[in-house]
Amino acid sequence: MLTITCPSNNIPERKYAISALFNELLGCDLTEESIRFDNSFKDYHIHAGGKEIIVEDHFFNDYPEALSYLECSHIPNRLDYLHARGLVVPIVYGRDRYIEEQDRVTIGLDVFASSFFMLTRWEESLLGREEKGDCDETQLFAVKMGIYQRPIVHEYEELLRPLLSEAGIPLKERKYKVVLSHDVDGFETPSFKKIVKDCIRQTIYGAPKNTILNLTWKEELKYKRAFPSAYSQFELYTRLSEQFDVPEWFYFKVCASGEVESTYSYNSKQTIEIVNRLKELQSPRVEMGFHPSQSTLGNEIQWKKESSRIESLLGFVPAIGRNHHLLYNYEMLRNWESEARRTSTGFLHLSNSVFHNKIGYRSGIGVGYTLFDINQRRPMQLVEHPCQIMDTVIRYHSKDSTPEEIWDEIQTVVTNAKKYQCELVLTWHIYIRAQKLIRRYFDWCERVIRYANGQ
């Protein structure tokens, strides 16, 4: 028998944090009746078998009014560690106190408020994300404290797991896996006619300033020789994922010609052919999803247009999605939730929790978990699958880090994913760029997958 009793303030937030840790991670199958709220309690009292585990409340009791915790001054500004049973665990909220008696354990680390902080990313809402769809990553607590490569929510799980197991509570085991995902941002192989036109234009006006995204005519020719068809880049990665039996997720943009961020026509012959070829690959190893453009941020009309287009292109309502530029705010999440209601399960799986400039765990977790709407104070019909390693981050770090230094960061993140039986999600873009860059970052991809699979 497992019950949890805690103070009767911030009830939706407490329920969410308890469910995330005890149901989604530990697999305890707590029911509504098993979570009790009583104002005579000042901490969390977990009764497991004949054992009582007291988790001190160091956050929600201080802000009993609904949403009163949502202030910049309430974001933690220092880091301490809990020392318990040989573990050294980062504290977001709480203190370094661990007392183990015969039938009672007291934990000074508030694992519930700390998990809620990481999983909801509520600090980002106060750092400009709701207005711009993103915020300055250097201002995030985990980055400032240097713990972004540690999936600290799993460390809280690791703290609780043996205590519950010793009390006879059956727990869920997970299996480590690797997923390779792709933002499909461009693939149309330039025609010889286009190459000749670009040659004439560049001879007169000079080469493009951004030669990563806008190729010189010579690079276009090299690209065409290396990747003769629109499907060539896709094939490069699908062969790799098939070799290592790694699932692949493809996110397609569906901009119309002339729209902002239109890099290929969603209803072109080439796009349709690629989608059909991916459909022929063995399912469920390959999934295709929605990659809404930046123009959908704050633009419901554009969102509905693109939502209709992706269903038309794929022939079904996709169950996976990721925003272009990783844009993320609650208005957009509610748009995703409207898509979720049209799927066969009523849920939609996102992968938006990704660092732009870091390799690590932005949400402090490495498995799929239910999202929470902090403003409406409710769990959403959305499951977030955080991504830990992205090709553009490797390129960003290449400016001031050696390949060995980058590889050390990757190894740390992969090692932690294995330790906690995570879902290691990689993101490699499919885009028209210099063929030598595509080869270089494909080599990185292959190296990461080999290492992640223990080879």
C-alpha positions as CSV (number, residue, x, y, z in Angstrom):
1,M,0.0,0.0,0.0
2,L,1.4,3.4,-1.1
3,T,-0.1,6.7,0.0
4,I,1.1,10.3,-0.1
5,T,-0.2,13.1,2.2
6,C,0.8,16.7,1.8
7,P,-0.4,20.3,2.5
8,S,-3.6,21.4,0.7
9,N,-2.2,24.3,-1.3
10,N,-1.0,24.3,-4.9
11,I,-2.9,21.1,-5.3
12,P,-2.7,20.8,-9.2
13,E,1.1,21.5,-9.1
14,R,1.7,19.0,-6.3
15,K,-0.4,16.3,-8.1
16,Y,1.5,16.8,-11.3
17,A,5.0,16.5,-9.6
18,I,3.9,13.5,-7.6
19,S,2.5,11.8,-10.7
20,A,5.6,12.6,-12.8
21,L,7.9,11.0,-10.2
22,F,5.8,8.1,-8.9
23,N,3.7,7.1,-11.9
24,E,5.6,8.1,-15.0
25,L,9.2,7.4,-13.8
26,L,8.8,4.9,-11.0
27,G,5.7,3.2,-12.3
28,C,3.8,3.0,-8.9
29,D,0.3,3.5,-10.4
30,L,-0.8,5.9,-7.7
31,T,-4.5,6.6,-7.9
32,E,-6.3,9.9,-7.0
33,E,-7.4,8.3,-3.7
34,S,-3.7,7.6,-2.9
35,I,-2.8,11.3,-2.9
36,R,-4.3,13.1,0.1
37,F,-4.2,16.8,1.0
38,D,-4.3,17.9,4.6
39,N,-3.4,21.3,6.0
40,S,-2.3,19.8,9.3
41,F,0.7,18.4,7.4
42,K,3.6,20.8,6.5
43,D,5.6,18.2,4.5
44,Y,5.1,15.3,2.1
45,H,4.5,12.1,4.1
46,I,4.9,8.9,2.0
47,H,3.6,5.7,3.5
48,A,5.1,2.7,1.8
49,G,4.4,-0.6,3.4
50,G,5.5,-0.2,7.0
51,K,7.9,2.7,6.2
52,E,7.3,6.4,6.3
53,I,9.3,8.7,4.0
54,I,9.1,12.4,4.8
55,V,10.1,14.8,2.1
56,E,10.4,18.3,3.4
57,D,8.4,21.0,1.6
58,H,10.8,23.9,0.8
59,F,8.7,25.7,-1.9
60,F,4.9,25.5,-2.3
61,N,4.1,26.2,1.3
62,D,5.9,29.6,0.9
63,Y,3.5,30.6,-1.9
64,P,0.0,29.2,-0.9
65,E,-2.0,31.4,-3.3
66,A,-2.5,30.0,-6.8
67,L,0.4,31.0,-9.2
68,S,2.0,33.2,-6.6
69,Y,5.2,31.2,-7.0
70,L,5.6,32.6,-10.6
71,E,8.0,35.4,-9.8
72,C,11.6,35.9,-11.0
73,S,12.7,36.3,-7.4
74,H,11.6,32.7,-6.7
75,I,14.0,31.2,-9.2
76,P,16.8,29.6,-7.2
77,N,20.1,31.4,-7.4
78,R,22.5,29.0,-5.6
79,L,23.2,25.3,-5.7
80,D,23.7,22.9,-2.9
81,Y,23.8,19.1,-2.8
82,L,22.1,16.4,-0.8
83,H,24.4,13.6,0.5
84,A,22.5,10.4,1.0
85,R,23.4,6.7,0.7
86,G,26.5,7.5,-1.3
87,L,24.7,9.8,-3.6
88,V,25.5,13.5,-4.2
89,V,22.3,15.0,-5.6
90,P,21.8,18.6,-6.8
91,I,19.2,20.5,-4.8
92,V,17.0,23.0,-6.6
93,Y,14.8,23.6,-3.5
94,G,15.6,22.1,-0.1
95,R,18.6,21.5,2.1
96,D,21.3,18.9,2.7
97,R,19.5,16.8,5.3
98,Y,19.0,13.0,5.2
99,I,18.0,11.1,8.3
100,E,17.4,7.3,8.1
101,E,15.8,5.6,11.2
102,Q,14.3,2.2,11.5
103,D,10.9,2.9,9.9
104,R,11.3,6.5,8.9
105,V,13.4,8.4,6.4
106,T,13.5,12.2,6.3
107,I,14.8,13.9,3.1
108,G,15.6,17.6,3.1
109,L,15.7,17.8,-0.7
110,D,12.2,18.9,-1.9
111,V,12.2,16.4,-4.9
112,F,8.7,17.5,-5.8
113,A,9.2,21.2,-6.2
114,S,12.6,20.6,-7.7
115,S,11.2,18.2,-10.3
116,F,8.3,20.6,-11.0
117,F,10.8,23.4,-11.7
118,M,12.8,21.3,-14.2
119,L,9.9,19.5,-16.0
120,T,7.6,22.6,-16.5
121,R,10.6,24.9,-17.3
122,W,8.5,27.7,-15.6
123,E,11.6,29.9,-15.2
124,E,11.7,30.2,-19.0
125,S,8.2,31.8,-18.9
126,L,9.6,34.6,-16.7
127,L,12.7,35.0,-18.9
128,G,10.9,36.1,-22.1
129,R,9.8,32.8,-23.6
130,E,6.1,33.5,-23.7
131,E,6.7,36.6,-25.9
132,K,9.5,35.4,-28.1
133,G,9.1,31.6,-28.1
134,D,12.6,31.3,-26.6
135,C,14.8,32.8,-23.9
136,D,18.5,33.3,-23.2
137,E,19.8,29.9,-22.3
138,T,22.7,31.3,-20.4
139,Q,20.2,32.6,-17.8
140,L,18.8,29.2,-17.0
141,F,19.5,27.8,-13.5
142,A,20.9,24.5,-14.7
143,V,23.3,26.3,-17.1
144,K,24.4,28.9,-14.6
145,M,25.1,26.2,-12.0
146,G,26.8,23.9,-14.5
147,I,24.5,20.9,-14.1
148,Y,22.8,20.9,-17.5
149,Q,24.5,17.6,-18.5
150,R,23.0,15.8,-15.5
151,P,19.4,14.5,-15.8
152,I,18.7,15.6,-12.2
153,V,15.1,14.4,-12.2
154,H,16.4,10.9,-12.7
155,E,18.8,11.5,-9.8
156,Y,15.7,12.2,-7.6
157,E,14.2,9.0,-8.9
158,E,17.5,7.2,-8.0
159,L,17.2,8.5,-4.5
160,L,13.6,7.3,-4.0
161,R,13.8,4.0,-5.9
162,P,15.7,1.9,-3.3
163,L,13.6,3.3,-0.4
164,L,10.4,2.2,-2.1
165,S,11.8,-1.1,-3.2
166,E,12.9,-2.0,0.3
167,A,9.3,-1.2,1.5
168,G,8.0,-3.8,-1.0
169,I,6.6,-1.4,-3.6
170,P,6.8,-2.9,-7.1
171,L,8.5,-0.5,-9.5
172,K,8.8,-0.1,-13.3
173,E,12.0,-0.8,-15.1
174,R,12.9,1.0,-18.3
175,K,15.1,0.1,-21.3
176,Y,17.7,2.5,-22.6
177,K,17.2,3.3,-26.3
178,V,18.5,5.7,-29.0
179,V,16.3,7.7,-31.4
180,L,17.5,9.6,-34.4
181,S,15.3,12.6,-35.4
182,H,15.5,14.9,-38.4
183,D,14.2,18.4,-39.0
184,V,13.5,18.3,-42.7
185,D,14.5,21.9,-43.7
186,G,15.5,21.4,-47.3
187,F,16.3,18.7,-49.8
188,E,15.6,19.7,-53.4
189,T,18.6,19.0,-55.5
190,P,19.4,22.0,-57.6
191,S,18.8,21.5,-61.3
192,F,21.5,22.3,-63.9
193,K,19.4,25.2,-65.1
194,K,19.5,26.7,-61.5
195,I,23.3,26.1,-61.3
196,V,23.9,27.9,-64.5
197,K,21.7,30.9,-63.5
198,D,23.5,31.1,-60.1
199,C,26.8,31.0,-61.9
200,I,25.9,34.0,-64.0
201,R,24.4,35.9,-61.0
202,Q,27.4,35.2,-58.8
203,T,29.8,36.1,-61.5
204,I,28.2,39.6,-61.7
205,Y,27.2,40.2,-58.1
206,G,29.6,38.0,-56.2
207,A,29.1,34.9,-54.0
208,P,26.4,34.8,-51.3
209,K,27.5,36.1,-47.8
210,N,26.1,33.1,-45.9
211,T,27.7,30.2,-47.7
212,I,26.4,27.6,-45.2
213,L,22.8,28.1,-46.2
214,N,23.2,29.7,-49.6
215,L,25.6,27.8,-51.7
216,T,27.9,29.1,-54.4
217,W,27.3,27.6,-57.8
218,K,30.4,25.5,-57.5
219,E,29.1,24.1,-54.2
220,E,25.7,23.4,-55.8
221,L,27.5,21.4,-58.5
222,K,29.4,19.4,-55.9
223,Y,26.2,18.9,-54.0
224,K,24.4,17.6,-57.0
225,R,27.2,15.1,-57.8
226,A,27.2,13.9,-54.1
227,F,23.4,13.8,-53.7
228,P,21.9,13.3,-57.2
229,S,18.3,12.9,-56.0
230,A,16.1,14.7,-53.4
231,Y,16.0,11.4,-51.4
232,S,19.8,11.0,-51.3
233,Q,20.3,12.7,-47.9
234,F,17.4,10.7,-46.4
235,E,18.9,7.5,-47.6
236,L,22.2,8.3,-46.0
237,Y,20.5,8.4,-42.6
238,T,17.9,5.6,-43.1
239,R,20.7,3.2,-43.9
240,L,22.5,4.2,-40.7
241,S,19.4,3.8,-38.5
242,E,18.6,0.5,-40.1
243,Q,22.2,-0.8,-39.5
244,F,21.9,0.0,-35.8
245,D,18.1,-0.7,-35.5
246,V,17.5,2.9,-34.3
247,P,14.0,4.5,-34.7
248,E,13.8,7.6,-36.9
249,W,11.5,10.6,-36.6
250,F,11.2,13.0,-39.6
251,Y,9.6,16.4,-39.1
252,F,8.3,18.1,-42.3
253,K,7.8,21.8,-42.9
254,V,4.7,22.6,-45.0
255,C,5.3,26.1,-46.1
256,A,3.8,27.2,-49.4
257,S,6.0,28.8,-52.1
258,G,6.6,32.5,-51.2
259,E,5.9,32.1,-47.5
260,V,8.5,33.0,-44.9
261,E,10.8,30.0,-44.3
262,S,9.7,28.2,-47.5
263,T,12.7,26.1,-48.5
264,Y,10.8,23.5,-50.4
265,S,7.3,23.1,-51.7
266,Y,5.3,20.8,-49.4
267,N,3.1,19.5,-52.3
268,S,5.9,19.2,-54.9
269,K,6.5,15.9,-56.7
270,Q,9.8,15.5,-54.9
271,T,8.3,16.0,-51.4
272,I,5.5,13.5,-52.1
273,E,7.9,11.0,-53.5
274,I,10.1,11.2,-50.3
275,V,7.1,10.8,-48.0
276,N,6.0,7.7,-50.0
277,R,9.5,6.2,-49.8
278,L,9.6,6.7,-46.1
279,K,6.2,5.1,-45.7
280,E,7.6,2.0,-47.4
281,L,10.2,1.6,-44.7
282,Q,9.4,-0.7,-41.8
283,S,7.1,0.8,-39.3
284,P,7.2,1.7,-36.4
285,R,10.9,2.3,-36.9
286,V,10.2,5.3,-39.0
287,E,7.7,8.0,-38.1
288,M,6.8,11.3,-39.8
289,G,5.5,14.4,-38.1
290,F,4.7,18.1,-38.2
291,H,7.4,20.9,-38.2
292,P,5.4,24.1,-38.0
293,S,7.2,27.2,-39.2
294,Q,8.3,30.2,-37.2
295,S,5.3,32.1,-38.8
296,T,2.9,30.0,-36.8
297,L,4.0,31.7,-33.5
298,G,1.1,33.9,-32.5
299,N,-0.6,33.3,-35.9
300,E,-3.5,30.9,-35.5
301,I,-4.5,31.3,-39.2
302,Q,-1.0,30.1,-40.3
303,W,-1.1,27.3,-37.8
304,K,-4.4,26.0,-39.2
305,K,-3.1,26.3,-42.8
306,E,0.0,24.2,-42.0
307,S,-1.9,21.7,-39.9
308,S,-4.2,21.0,-42.8
309,R,-1.3,20.8,-45.2
310,I,0.7,18.2,-43.1
311,E,-2.4,16.0,-42.9
312,S,-2.8,16.3,-46.7
313,L,0.9,15.5,-47.3
314,L,1.2,12.5,-45.0
315,G,-2.4,11.2,-45.4
316,F,-3.0,11.1,-41.6
317,V,-2.9,13.3,-38.5
318,P,0.7,13.0,-37.3
319,A,1.3,11.9,-33.7
320,I,4.7,13.5,-33.4
321,G,5.9,17.1,-33.8
322,R,8.6,19.7,-33.2
323,N,8.6,23.4,-33.8
324,H,10.9,25.0,-36.2
325,H,13.6,27.0,-34.3
326,L,12.4,25.0,-31.2
327,L,9.9,27.8,-30.5
328,Y,8.0,27.0,-27.3
329,N,5.3,28.8,-25.3
330,Y,1.9,27.9,-23.9
331,E,-0.1,29.4,-26.7
332,M,1.8,27.1,-29.1
333,L,1.5,24.1,-26.8
334,R,-2.3,24.6,-26.8
335,N,-2.2,24.6,-30.6
336,W,-0.4,21.3,-30.4
337,E,-3.0,20.0,-27.9
338,S,-5.7,20.7,-30.5
339,E,-3.7,18.5,-32.9
340,A,-3.5,15.8,-30.1
341,R,-7.2,15.6,-29.9
342,R,-7.4,14.5,-33.5
343,T,-4.9,11.7,-33.2
344,S,-5.9,8.1,-32.6
345,T,-4.7,8.1,-29.0
346,G,-5.7,11.6,-28.0
347,F,-2.1,12.4,-27.2
348,L,0.7,14.0,-29.3
349,H,4.4,13.4,-28.8
350,L,6.7,16.5,-29.0
351,S,10.4,16.9,-29.0
352,N,10.9,20.7,-28.2
353,S,13.0,20.5,-25.1
354,V,16.4,21.0,-26.7
355,F,19.3,23.4,-26.0
356,H,20.3,25.6,-29.0
357,N,23.9,25.9,-27.8
358,K,24.4,23.1,-25.3
359,I,24.6,19.4,-25.2
360,G,22.6,18.2,-22.3
361,Y,19.2,17.8,-20.5
362,R,17.2,21.0,-20.8
363,S,14.3,19.6,-18.7
364,G,16.6,17.5,-16.4
365,I,15.1,14.3,-17.7
366,G,15.7,11.9,-20.6
367,V,12.4,10.1,-21.1
368,G,9.0,11.0,-22.4
369,Y,6.9,12.8,-19.8
370,T,3.5,14.6,-19.7
371,L,3.6,18.4,-20.1
372,F,1.9,20.7,-17.6
373,D,0.2,24.0,-18.5
374,I,1.4,26.3,-15.6
375,N,-1.1,29.0,-16.4
376,Q,-4.2,26.8,-16.7
377,R,-2.8,24.6,-13.9
378,R,-3.4,21.2,-15.6
379,P,-1.6,18.3,-17.3
380,M,-1.7,18.5,-21.1
381,Q,-2.4,15.9,-23.7
382,L,1.2,16.2,-24.8
383,V,4.2,14.0,-24.1
384,E,7.6,15.7,-24.4
385,H,10.6,13.6,-25.5
386,P,13.6,15.8,-24.8
387,C,16.5,15.9,-27.2
388,Q,20.0,15.9,-25.8
389,I,22.4,16.1,-28.8
390,M,21.9,18.2,-32.0
391,D,24.2,18.7,-35.0
392,T,23.9,22.5,-35.0
393,V,25.2,22.5,-31.4
394,I,28.3,20.6,-32.5
395,R,28.8,23.2,-35.3
396,Y,28.3,26.0,-32.8
397,H,30.9,24.6,-30.4
398,S,33.3,23.9,-33.2
399,K,34.1,27.6,-33.3
400,D,35.8,27.6,-29.9
401,S,36.2,23.9,-28.9
402,T,38.3,21.1,-30.2
403,P,36.6,17.9,-31.5
404,E,38.0,16.2,-28.4
405,E,36.3,18.7,-26.0
406,I,33.0,18.3,-27.9
407,W,33.3,14.5,-27.8
408,D,33.9,14.6,-24.0
409,E,30.6,16.5,-23.6
410,I,28.8,14.0,-25.8
411,Q,30.3,11.0,-23.8
412,T,29.1,12.5,-20.5
413,V,25.5,12.9,-21.8
414,V,25.4,9.4,-23.3
415,T,26.9,7.8,-20.2
416,N,24.2,9.4,-18.1
417,A,21.5,8.3,-20.5
418,K,22.8,4.7,-20.2
419,K,23.0,5.0,-16.4
420,Y,19.4,6.1,-16.0
421,Q,18.0,4.0,-18.8
422,C,17.0,7.1,-20.8
423,E,15.7,7.7,-24.3
424,L,18.7,9.3,-26.0
425,V,17.3,11.6,-28.7
426,L,19.6,12.9,-31.4
427,T,18.7,15.6,-34.0
428,W,20.4,15.8,-37.3
429,H,19.0,18.3,-39.9
430,I,18.3,17.5,-43.5
431,Y,19.2,20.7,-45.4
432,I,20.8,21.8,-48.6
433,R,24.3,22.9,-47.6
434,A,27.9,22.3,-48.7
435,Q,28.3,18.6,-49.2
436,K,31.5,18.5,-47.2
437,L,29.5,19.8,-44.2
438,I,26.8,17.2,-44.7
439,R,29.5,14.5,-44.7
440,R,31.3,15.9,-41.7
441,Y,28.2,16.0,-39.5
442,F,27.0,12.6,-40.8
443,D,30.3,11.3,-39.6
444,W,29.6,12.8,-36.2
445,C,26.1,11.2,-36.2
446,E,27.6,7.8,-37.0
447,R,30.2,8.1,-34.3
448,V,27.6,9.1,-31.7
449,I,25.3,6.2,-32.6
450,R,28.1,3.7,-32.6
451,Y,29.2,4.9,-29.1
452,A,25.6,5.1,-27.9
453,N,25.1,1.5,-29.0
454,G,28.2,0.4,-27.3
455,Q,30.4,-0.1,-30.4
